[in-house]
Every structure is written in C-alpha cells, then in structure tokens.
C-alpha cells in the first residue's frame, strides 16, 4: 500500500472527487489504482483560508515499487505501515485441562474490556469481576442520582459495565505514542460493535453515551461467546498474596477466587480497592492530578470563536477547544475533557460528596459547551503517602456537597461574580445543565486558595484566545476532582507490580492511561503480557 498525506479537497467535495484527486496526486491512470482507504481526515477551518478536508490515504496501486522510486523525494508519498493487529500467543493446553488457573480481570471499563477481549480472542477464557451492574441497569441507577437525588454507591457514573467512559463524550483520540497501532485495534473493535465507521479516520473521533451502551453489550457478548465470564456485582475486598505472588482474590459475599494472573483495571475511583491493595502490601505511590470546576458557555459562542465564518457547518459539527495557561503562582491551568454540545453530569460515587464530569451524545447538539478548567497539583500539596490524594479529593467533594446545599446539587457561580469575588444570586443567559441542579454560591470556598488564584488569572487569559470565554454569565460548577488517579500502582517492564508477581496494574486507576482510547490500548498491552507469562 502507498500512503499519501496532506491531500486537500474542498469540504463539500463530491464523493468521486477523492478518487480523482488520488489519481492526480500519484500521476496514475484510473486502471492503475486498485483500491484505497481513508486513514485519517481532518479539516482546516482557519478564518483566512477556504474550508477544506485534509486526507491521509492508503492506496493499493499497480507497480507499487516503481511508483515509490518515482516519488522517493516526496515525503508525502511513502509506503504504508502495517497497522493490522497480530496476536502474540494462543492459550496453552494447561488452561483447557484445568491445570492452570484462568486469568482474572478486575473492572470492566475500557481497560478491562479490552484486556478481557484480547485474552478471550487468544483463547484464555478470562474471568471478569465487576463491582457494578450491567450497563442498562447501571444507566437506570445513574439517572436515579440525576433525577431523584439518590446515589447508589455501587452503580453510578464511576462503577458498572463500561466504566466512567460510558458517561462521557466517548472521545477516541489520545496523544499517547502508539507505534504498534493498538489504538487502531480499539477503534476497529468498536466499529465491529456498532460504532459509526467514520471513527476509523476522522481526526477527533467520538461516539457518545447512547451508542456506547449498545457497543459495550456486544463486546461483552463476544467475550462470553469466546469462553470468558463476566461476573457483575462482584466487589473485590482483598487480595491473597504469599511470597510476593498473587494467590487469590476475596470477593464480598462470594467464595474466594484462586488466581495466578490478575489484571487490575480498576478505574480512578475504586478507592476502597486501592486501600485493600495498600493493606496487602502492594507497592504504590502518590502522583500528580488536577482539580477545578466545569465551565459552560453557549456552544454557538465557541463555534463562532473557533470557526469564524464556518460556524454552523454541519460537515464540521460543534467546535471544541484546548487551552493552557501558566499562572504567576507557578500553577498550570488547562481545559480538560471538553464536551461540545454536551452536559455537565453528577459523577459522585460516595455518599454526601459532589463530583462533576462532562458528557456528550454523538450528535453534540445540546445548547451548551462545557469543559473542566483544572489546576495541576502534586503530592507536595497533599503529603502523607500514596493514599493521601484520595483523602484530599474527599475533602473537596464533601465541601462541594455542603456548598451545594447537602442534596447532591452542585455549587455554582457565574464567571463574572467569580472574578469579582462575590457570591452569585441568579443565572443569566447561560443555564447550567447539571442535574440534580446547581446551587449558586461563592466557589472561592470550594478549592484551595492557590487554585482559585490561578483560575481567576487564567479565565481572562483564555478570553484572548476565545472571545467571550470570560463572559459574565458563563457558569462555573464545582467540583472536578476525578481528572485522573491520585496514585500509581507502579509496574515494571513486564507490566507486573514491582513487588507482587502475577498482579498487572493497568489503565486509569493504576495511573497508566487517561481516557477511553489510552485505557483500551493499555488493556491490550497488559493482556499480551499476561499471555506471554503463561507461556514462559
């Protein structure tokens, strides 16, 4: 295959224009082009240029070797890399005969899903332990908090089939290095499960919550069809570790489960499991994360600021943004998990605490845009060992519950009042989307002073990049504390815990991913490490 990069076409081009452009670019006759695939499509929407799609194409042609020689000095035409996925192993006979224990995956979020799927595809018949419920039951429980102010601590935005990524924008892009194209494997499995085919090539693919629900169910069924088991409402309470080797798992209300290979795909909110691992002596360390608020603007304001005359073009969709500011007090403030045309959601997993997150549907057609505006913090801000970050999060979430009125409403404030240092009393043109509701107050009480100072400096700075960003009646909603895991369950080059053989920390909860795609990629990597260890 031949890869062509930077192939530009008007955004409203006819479908047949792409093939014609490939033929022109490669200086071919039509009969010499055998086939082609779109590897990537992005767009150039700068205000001073014509709106255009920019393609990366993989083409199959006749006389490929001669063509590559002819374009040897053109860095936009080269041989395509091998992006197909290759399994590293097949399950040994000892698993089929019962002489070896089946691998166990704890957690069925994106990381656990792909660890279990790849293990199942290699014949290892994994056992998955998920503390929450199946995705449709879980969705009903989540709506219970959003509509009735009732929190189920074991079935919510954080816990249950699909993990926290189910109630998000469903973003499927990442900045991780991926030389083996594991991300492509993740994308292709999602498409097989019902995702729109375009996610394979658009620059910033997303799926949306409603579509994710059905896709997760289909992947679960494939794992089961391949001999795997998914055990819902199985909460892990402890670990049997002897001579620095995992021997088994303790499960609430269930018999102990013997295990020699355990994937810890916990997610970033499995706080009680982190404590159980710490009590069992598993090595872990505190790591940096970020805290802040959600901010909401009219999506039309963001579209106009980012796309100018191209705002509202259906072929582009709702605009997003990514912002960073380095404050005078040494703190970095940045936008996190930006959700175009989305909503701010209640993401608490513990009673009497308030946590926010953002999500969008595939259409991204809600009135508001929202994003986290968060401040980076380090273990120096919460000294006390590897679990200190959890307690720091809990303090902020409990304070948010109090400031919100003690009903799971979230504390909120208009941007103009936040910058002026006075409590808000009524909403303006921007109505918050958070359910169960937003209680207006003074958010200066919700975060440490250094974070408030940094955010107050950042918002006017962001105004210089996006006109209207610091509009007076934009809404801030608190608090955003679950940007990433506050600890890392450190692993070695073999993907196993530094001090417990057979224990494989993985994904967001272990501190090795951030988002659906990177978590899925890490699940694949760990599944491969587990498979290879069985064969060693």
Residue, then its C-alpha position, 0 to 999 in steps of 0.5 A: x500500500x502507498x500512503x499519501x498525506x496532506x491531500x486537500x479537497x474542498x469540504x463539500x467535495x463530491x464523493x468521486x472527487x477523492x478518487x480523482x484527486x488520488x489519481x492526480x496526486x500519484x500521476x496514475x491512470x484510473x486502471x492503475x489504482x486498485x483500491x484505497x482507504x481513508x486513514x485519517x481526515x481532518x479539516x482546516x477551518x482557519x478564518x483566512x483560508x477556504x474550508x477544506x478536508x485534509x486526507x491521509x490515504x492508503x492506496x493499493x496501486x499497480x507497480x507499487x515499487x516503481x511508483x515509490x522510486x518515482x516519488x522517493x523525494x516526496x515525503x508525502x508519498x511513502x509506503x504504508x505501515x502495517x497497522x493490522x493487529x497480530x496476536x502474540x500467543x494462543x492459550x496453552x493446553x494447561x488452561x483447557x485441562x484445568x491445570x492452570x488457573x484462568x486469568x482474572x480481570x478486575x473492572x470492566x471499563x475500557x481497560x478491562x474490556x479490552x484486556x478481557x477481549x484480547x485474552x478471550x480472542x487468544x483463547x484464555x477464557x478470562x474471568x471478569x469481576x465487576x463491582x457494578x451492574x450491567x450497563x442498562x441497569x447501571x444507566x437506570x441507577x445513574x439517572x436515579x442520582x440525576x433525577x431523584x437525588x439518590x446515589x447508589x454507591x455501587x452503580x453510578x457514573x464511576x462503577x458498572x459495565x463500561x466504566x466512567x467512559x460510558x458517561x462521557x463524550x466517548x472521545x477516541x483520540x489520545x496523544x499517547x505514542x502508539x507505534x504498534x497501532x493498538x489504538x487502531x485495534x480499539x477503534x476497529x473493535x468498536x466499529x465491529x460493535x456498532x460504532x459509526x465507521x467514520x471513527x476509523x479516520x476522522x481526526x477527533x473521533x467520538x461516539x457518545x453515551x447512547x451508542x456506547x451502551x449498545x457497543x459495550x453489550x456486544x463486546x461483552x457478548x463476544x467475550x462470553x461467546x469466546x469462553x470468558x465470564x463476566x461476573x457483575x456485582x462482584x466487589x473485590x475486598x482483598x487480595x491473597x498474596x504469599x511470597x510476593x505472588x498473587x494467590x487469590x482474590x476475596x470477593x464480598x459475599x462470594x467464595x474466594x477466587x484462586x488466581x495466578x494472573x490478575x489484571x487490575x483495571x480498576x478505574x480512578x475511583x475504586x478507592x476502597x480497592x486501592x486501600x485493600x491493595x495498600x493493606x496487602x502490601x502492594x507497592x504504590x505511590x502518590x502522583x500528580x492530578x488536577x482539580x477545578x470546576x466545569x465551565x459552560x458557555x453557549x456552544x454557538x459562542x465557541x463555534x463562532x470563536x473557533x470557526x469564524x465564518x464556518x460556524x454552523x457547518x454541519x460537515x464540521x459539527x460543534x467546535x471544541x477547544x484546548x487551552x493552557x495557561x501558566x499562572x504567576x503562582x507557578x500553577x498550570x491551568x488547562x481545559x480538560x475533557x471538553x464536551x461540545x454540545x454536551x452536559x455537565x453530569x453528577x459523577x459522585x460515587x460516595x455518599x454526601x460528596x459532589x463530583x462533576x464530569x462532562x458528557x456528550x451524545x454523538x450528535x453534540x447538539x445540546x445548547x451548551x459547551x462545557x469543559x473542566x478548567x483544572x489546576x495541576x497539583x502534586x503530592x507536595x500539596x497533599x503529603x502523607x503517602x500514596x493514599x493521601x490524594x484520595x483523602x484530599x479529593x474527599x475533602x473537596x467533594x464533601x465541601x462541594x456537597x455542603x456548598x451545594x446545599x447537602x442534596x447532591x446539587x452542585x455549587x455554582x457561580x457565574x464567571x463574572x461574580x467569580x472574578x469579582x469575588x462575590x457570591x452569585x444570586x441568579x443565572x443569566x443567559x447561560x443555564x447550567x445543565x447539571x442535574x440534580x441542579x446547581x446551587x449558586x454560591x461563592x466557589x472561592x470556598x470550594x478549592x484551595x486558595x492557590x487554585x482559585x488564584x490561578x483560575x481567576x488569572x487564567x479565565x481572562x487569559x483564555x478570553x484572548x484566545x476565545x472571545x467571550x470565554x470570560x463572559x459574565x454569565x458563563x457558569x462555573x460548577x464545582x467540583x472536578x476532582x476525578x481528572x485522573x488517579x491520585x496514585x500509581x500502582x507502579x509496574x515494571x517492564x513486564x507490566x507486573x507490580x514491582x513487588x507482587x508477581x502475577x498482579x498487572x496494574x493497568x489503565x486509569x486507576x493504576x495511573x497508566x492511561x487517561x481516557x477511553x482510547x489510552x485505557x483500551x490500548x493499555x488493556x491490550x498491552x497488559x493482556x499480551x503480557x499476561x499471555x506471554x507469562x503463561x507461556x514462559 
